[in-house]
Each structure stands twice: as structure tokens, then as C-alpha cells.
Amino acid sequence: MADGINDDSGVSATSLGLSEVFRDCLPCGLLAADRQGRLAWLNEAAARLLGGTPADLAGQPLARLPEPLRHFLQSAPDAAEAELVWQVGADRFICRVSRLGELPPQDSGLHWFSLHDLRPMERVERELVRLDRLANIGTLAASVAHEIKNALVAVKTYVELVQAGQSAADLGTVALRELKRIESIILQMLRFTGTPRQQAGQARLRDILEHSLRLVQEPLRLKSIRLERKYQTEEDRVVGNEYQLEQAFVNLLINAIEAMTSGGTLSLEIAREPADEPAGALREGGRPPRLRVTISDTGSGIAPEDLPRVFEPFFTTKREGTGLGLAITRRILEEHQAAISVESQLQRGTTFHILFPAAPPG
């Protein structure tokens, strides 16, 4: 099709008033399908997105097009626009396809469509994600360096005094404690960047919470903290790595216990939230039912100005804390497609809410 002619239909770019410049230089793809289910016309940009040339593709039946695009072109006219993905050989294409209707409208028998290549946008998004990760790594590295540098001050001073032959027993205790703090920071960092110890499977949230509670039984007993459980559903299965989730819950439980003095209350709740969409919408990719885990304490609470920063790596209000516990918890939960939020009032307590997608039945 040197000039965009479909011999069978007698339609040409010239007869439609389309210039060569319009055909070959329009940045978006443009194609027309006739009533016989064939490609009547397409420009260079559309042909590139279909893995061919206008000469190869014009006049071809729509059945030869990639299945997602063919399905959209032949679907009911109320589907005005869609983002489609198809493969041609080794090339993957992502396009926004729009239905333009009949042009010109005088019963031409041609239905027009535009194709916008979304791959450059996808590449930009991937690059932004990469840059964001690099920025986070830089922030994390700077924080680790700062923490270790501060801890090494006492160690360096102690070694210098010992080398000078001076007694420094008290400083030796401080130096040992700071070395242990460095060890703790490194261990937490390994956990923060580590991979799950086993593949994900289905697990019950109540079982994970009960295992986590066994690990904090002693501090609960020593502080005489009252434990309240409210497991409101038997259908509490999620897809995930139970060891990783146990680590996340233990971090939250330890925070709650440390925030309380003797006689506080630790409350655990599991509830099932129904889906907003009907079953038909779920089959089309709607939001499935969710499981809500709530962990509450009656402790000292978090100051309003600190609340937005509690999940930041190395942010802590504890004198002995590393500030990595909640950051690790959020990372683990995000890997499980779970969302965590927090609310708190000073001297009244803190509540963490975690929303999990429920595991599919069966």
C-alpha cells in the first residue's frame, strides 16, 4: 500500500483528504477498519505498533491482528478507550487505543481508531522507581554511617585511654554497650534488606499472632499486662511467608509492651471486611475481601509531630532503640500487599491497623 489504498473497498488516503504528511508523520497511530472486518487504512505509527508496515498490513483481515487489539476493534462501540498489551515476536507493546467513530460521518463504513504508545511512559516510571530506590539507599546509608560513627566515639576514646596506660573501666562498659549497639544495627539492617526464608503459602493470621505472642510472654508477665483477643472470623487466611509476618507482628507487640507500664492492656483483633464490589467485578480485577488486624495498647502514646515519621528507618524516640523495627515491619507488610496505618494519643495509647488481602478460597 504505497499510498494507503485498499483496492477492494476503493478507499484511499487521497479520497479521504488525508495527506502524505498526515499519514506518515502523525506521532500517534491511526487506523481504520471497514465493515468487512479488514484494515482499510493505517499510518506508519500504527504499523510500527503492529510490527509491520502499511504496505504489509493494509487490506489484511482483523483476525490477523494481536488478539487484545482485535477484540477491542470488534467490540461494542460503548467501549471508548482501553489500555492494551500485546506481543509481536520478541517485541512487547503497550498502547492506549481510542475509538474515534466514523470519519467522515457520511456513512463511509470506516471505523477509526487511534493508538498511543505507552512504552516511553512505562520506561519513565521504571526510571523514577529506580531513582527513588537509589535515593532511599543513599538516605539509609547515611543514617547507618551516622549511627555507627556516633557509637564508635566511645570505643575510640576507650582504646586511646588504654593505650595511654590509663584506667578506663567505666568507659569500657560504655564501649562494650556501643559495640553491641553497632552489632544490633547491622543485624537489623540485614533483616531490613533480607529476603524471605521460605516461599509464600497460605497461613492463618490467628496462628501467626499466637506464635508471636509466645515470643513476648515473659515481658507481658513481668509487666502484668492484660491480654485481650477478639478473633471475629474463622476465614482469616492470607498468602504470605509466615516467618516474615511473625517478625512484623513481634515488632509491633514489642513496641506496644515497651510503651506500657505495669497493668496496661494489649488488645488484638482480627476482622473480615467484605469487598465493596460484587462478585462479577472481582472477576474483572476488582478489590477482593480484606482482613483487618488491629493491635492496640494503653501506653504512653506517640506525639503528634512524631506520628508521620514512625516508619522511617532510624527514627526512634527510645533511648536504646535503633529505629528499624517499624521500618522492617512496613517493608514486610508491603511485600505481602498489606497496608499499615497508625493512630495514637499521648498518655492514652497507640493502635496499628493492618489490612491484608484475603487468600482466595480453596
FENMOQUI-V743544 format. One record per residue. N is the residue number from 0. BURIAL is # if it has 16 or more other C-alpha atoms within 10 Angstrom, else .. Layout:
BEGIN
n=<N;N>
burial=<BURIAL;BURIAL>
END
This chain:
BEGIN
n=<0;1;2;3;4;5;6;7;8;9;10;11;12;13;14;15;16;17;18;19;20;21;22;23;24;25;26;27;28;29;30;31;32;33;34;35;36;37;38;39;40;41;42;43;44;45;46;47;48;49;50;51;52;53;54;55;56;57;58;59;60;61;62;63;64;65;66;67;68;69;70;71;72;73;74;75;76;77;78;79;80;81;82;83;84;85;86;87;88;89;90;91;92;93;94;95;96;97;98;99;100;101;102;103;104;105;106;107;108;109;110;111;112;113;114;115;116;117;118;119;120;121;122;123;124;125;126;127;128;129;130;131;132;133;134;135;136;137;138;139;140;141;142;143;144;145;146;147;148;149;150;151;152;153;154;155;156;157;158;159;160;161;162;163;164;165;166;167;168;169;170;171;172;173;174;175;176;177;178;179;180;181;182;183;184;185;186;187;188;189;190;191;192;193;194;195;196;197;198;199;200;201;202;203;204;205;206;207;208;209;210;211;212;213;214;215;216;217;218;219;220;221;222;223;224;225;226;227;228;229;230;231;232;233;234;235;236;237;238;239;240;241;242;243;244;245;246;247;248;249;250;251;252;253;254;255;256;257;258;259;260;261;262;263;264;265;266;267;268;269;270;271;272;273;274;275;276;277;278;279;280;281;282;283;284;285;286;287;288;289;290;291;292;293;294;295;296;297;298;299;300;301;302;303;304;305;306;307;308;309;310;311;312;313;314;315;316;317;318;319;320;321;322;323;324;325;326;327;328;329;330;331;332;333;334;335;336;337;338;339;340;341;342;343;344;345;346;347;348;349;350;351;352;353;354;355;356;357;358;359;360;361>
burial=<#;.;.;#;#;#;.;.;.;.;#;#;#;.;.;.;.;.;.;.;.;.;#;.;.;.;.;.;#;#;#;#;#;#;.;.;#;#;#;#;#;#;#;#;#;#;#;.;#;#;#;.;#;#;#;.;#;#;#;#;#;#;.;.;#;.;.;.;#;.;.;#;#;.;.;.;.;.;.;.;#;.;.;#;.;#;.;.;.;.;.;.;#;#;#;.;#;#;#;#;.;#;.;.;.;.;.;.;#;#;#;#;#;#;#;#;#;.;.;.;.;.;.;.;.;.;.;.;.;.;.;.;.;.;.;.;.;.;.;#;.;.;.;#;.;.;#;#;.;.;#;#;.;#;#;.;.;#;#;.;.;.;.;.;.;.;.;.;.;.;#;#;.;#;#;.;.;#;#;.;#;#;.;.;#;.;.;#;#;.;#;#;.;.;.;#;.;.;.;.;.;.;#;#;#;#;.;#;#;.;#;#;#;.;.;.;.;.;.;#;.;.;.;.;#;.;.;.;.;.;.;.;.;.;.;#;#;#;#;#;#;#;#;#;#;#;#;#;#;#;#;#;#;#;#;#;#;.;#;#;.;.;.;#;#;#;#;#;#;#;#;#;#;.;.;.;.;.;.;.;.;.;.;.;.;.;#;#;#;#;#;#;#;#;#;#;#;#;#;#;#;#;.;.;.;.;.;.;.;#;#;#;#;#;#;#;.;.;.;.;.;#;#;#;#;#;#;#;#;#;#;#;#;.;.;#;.;#;.;#;.;#;.;#;#;.;.;.;#;#;#;#;#;#;#;#;#;#;#;.;.;.>
END
